[in-house]
Amino acid sequence: MATKVAIIGRGNVGSALQRGLQRVGCEVRIAGKQPGAVREEGAWSEVIFLAVPFGAIDDTLKELGDAVKGKVLVDVTNALTPDYQLALGCTTSGAEELQKKASGAKVVKAFNTIFAVHMDKGKVKGETLTLFVAGDDAAAKERVLKLGRDIGFDALDAGPLTNARWLETLGYFNIQLGFTQKLGTETGFRYVR
């Protein structure tokens, strides 16, 4: 039976995830800012991807309500301010704060170190990218690792949710390299092991 996935956010990230997950046989519904759609799709799904700007998380969680209880909640966001600075230090992460707010959800941090243009295939210039996946619930994390492998990533268990602190700083570094250093988005990380 196909995994039921709700993607909250219709931007570049949400659209790329939709393409990749549909390609591998997931049943995907996507919601943007339509009233009621976020909660409806969240309630329907088994796995929810948050592909919204970091500043929109609280409103999105409010709209999702108890639809997150018992669900795998994949935090794709990077904890950045509107002027592209880290919103949190290194003593917590956006994903850890999300877990505190999303009562009953199983938060997993993943996909935030990948540029949207590669999220649907897991490759750049013929090279397989590493998908780092951090979370405290082993079954939830394994589910996201499998989805990542199915899409085409070299999916790697990155440990507990506290390691989201480093995934968020790595995501920020990737953005800095791509845009501030003008290396572009045809880049990505590969962990060789």
C-alpha positions in Angstrom: 0.0 0.0 0.0 1.3 3.5 -0.9 2.5 5.8 1.8 0.1 8.7 2.3 2.2 11.9 2.4 0.9 15.4 3.0 3.3 18.2 2.0 2.5 21.6 3.6 4.0 24.3 1.3 3.6 24.7 -2.4 6.9 26.5 -3.1 10.0 25.1 -4.8 10.7 22.7 -2.0 7.2 21.4 -1.6 6.8 21.0 -5.4 10.1 19.1 -5.7 9.2 16.8 -2.9 5.8 16.1 -4.5 7.5 15.1 -7.8 10.0 12.9 -6.1 7.6 11.2 -3.8 4.9 10.6 -6.5 7.6 9.2 -8.8 8.4 6.5 -6.2 4.7 5.6 -5.7 3.6 7.6 -2.7 0.1 9.0 -2.6 0.8 12.7 -2.2 -1.4 15.6 -1.4 -0.1 19.2 -1.1 -1.5 22.1 0.7 -0.6 25.8 0.5 -2.5 28.6 2.2 -6.0 27.5 1.5 -8.2 27.7 4.6 -8.8 24.2 6.1 -6.6 22.4 3.5 -3.6 22.1 5.8 -5.5 20.4 8.6 -7.5 18.2 6.1 -4.3 16.9 4.4 -2.5 16.5 7.7 -5.3 14.4 9.1 -5.5 12.2 6.0 -1.7 11.5 5.8 0.7 9.1 7.5 3.7 11.4 7.0 3.6 15.2 7.0 6.4 17.2 5.3 6.7 20.8 6.6 8.0 22.7 3.6 7.1 26.2 4.8 9.4 29.1 5.7 10.7 28.9 9.2 8.7 32.0 10.3 5.5 30.2 9.2 5.9 27.1 11.4 3.8 28.4 14.3 0.8 29.3 12.1 1.1 26.0 10.3 1.1 24.0 13.5 -1.9 25.9 14.7 -3.7 25.1 11.6 -2.7 21.4 11.7 -3.8 21.1 15.3 -4.0 17.6 16.6 -3.7 16.2 13.0 0.1 15.8 13.8 -0.5 13.3 16.7 1.1 10.0 16.1 2.4 11.2 12.7 5.9 11.4 11.3 6.5 15.1 10.9 9.4 15.8 8.6 11.0 19.2 9.2 12.5 20.4 5.9 12.9 24.0 7.1 16.1 25.9 7.7 15.9 28.0 10.9 16.7 31.3 9.2 15.6 34.9 9.8 14.0 36.8 6.9 17.5 38.3 6.1 19.1 34.8 5.9 20.8 34.7 9.3 20.6 31.7 11.7 17.5 32.2 13.8 18.7 30.1 16.7 22.2 29.5 18.1 23.7 26.1 18.5 22.2 25.2 21.8 18.9 24.1 20.2 17.5 23.7 16.7 14.3 24.6 14.9 13.5 20.8 14.8 13.9 20.5 18.6 11.7 23.5 19.1 9.2 22.0 16.7 9.1 18.8 18.7 8.2 20.7 21.8 5.4 22.5 20.0 4.0 19.5 18.0 2.7 17.4 20.8 2.4 13.8 19.9 4.3 14.1 16.6 7.5 12.2 15.7 9.7 15.0 14.4 12.4 14.0 11.9 14.9 16.5 10.5 15.7 15.8 6.8 16.1 17.4 3.3 17.1 20.8 4.6 20.7 20.4 3.4 19.6 19.8 -0.2 18.7 22.5 -2.7 15.1 22.2 -3.9 16.2 21.6 -7.5 17.6 18.2 -6.4 15.0 17.0 -4.0 13.0 15.0 -6.5 15.9 12.8 -7.7 18.7 12.9 -5.1 21.5 13.6 -7.5 23.5 16.5 -8.9 25.7 16.2 -12.0 25.3 12.4 -11.9 26.5 12.1 -8.2 24.2 10.8 -5.5 23.7 13.2 -2.7 23.7 12.3 1.0 20.4 12.8 2.8 21.0 13.3 6.5 18.1 12.2 8.7 18.0 13.0 12.4 15.3 12.0 14.9 14.6 10.4 18.2 11.9 7.9 17.1 13.7 5.0 15.4 10.7 3.9 13.3 9.9 7.4 12.2 13.5 8.0 11.2 13.6 4.7 9.3 10.5 5.6 7.4 12.1 8.9 6.2 15.4 7.1 5.4 13.5 4.7 3.2 11.6 7.5 1.4 14.9 9.2 0.8 16.5 6.0 -0.6 13.5 5.4 -2.8 13.8 8.9 -4.3 17.5 8.2 -5.0 19.5 9.7 -2.1 22.2 8.0 -0.1 20.2 8.3 3.0 22.2 8.4 6.3 21.1 8.1 9.8 22.4 11.3 11.4 21.6 10.3 15.0 19.2 11.9 17.5 17.1 15.0 16.9 19.7 17.1 18.8 21.9 16.6 15.7 19.4 18.8 13.8 21.5 21.7 15.3 24.3 20.6 12.9 22.0 19.8 10.0 20.5 23.3 10.2 23.9 24.9 10.3 25.0 22.7 7.4 21.9 23.8 5.5 22.8 27.4 6.3 26.3 26.8 5.1 25.0 25.3 1.8 22.9 28.4 1.2 25.9 30.6 1.9 28.0 28.6 -0.6 25.3 28.6 -3.2 24.2 32.2 -3.0 26.6 34.4 -1.0 29.7 32.7 -2.5 27.8 32.4 -5.9 28.6 28.7 -6.4 25.0 28.2 -7.5 22.6 25.4 -6.8 24.2 22.7 -9.0 26.1 21.6 -5.8 25.5 19.3 -2.9 27.0 17.2 -0.1 28.1 13.6 -0.3 29.3 11.9 2.8 31.9 9.3 1.7 32.1 6.2 4.0 
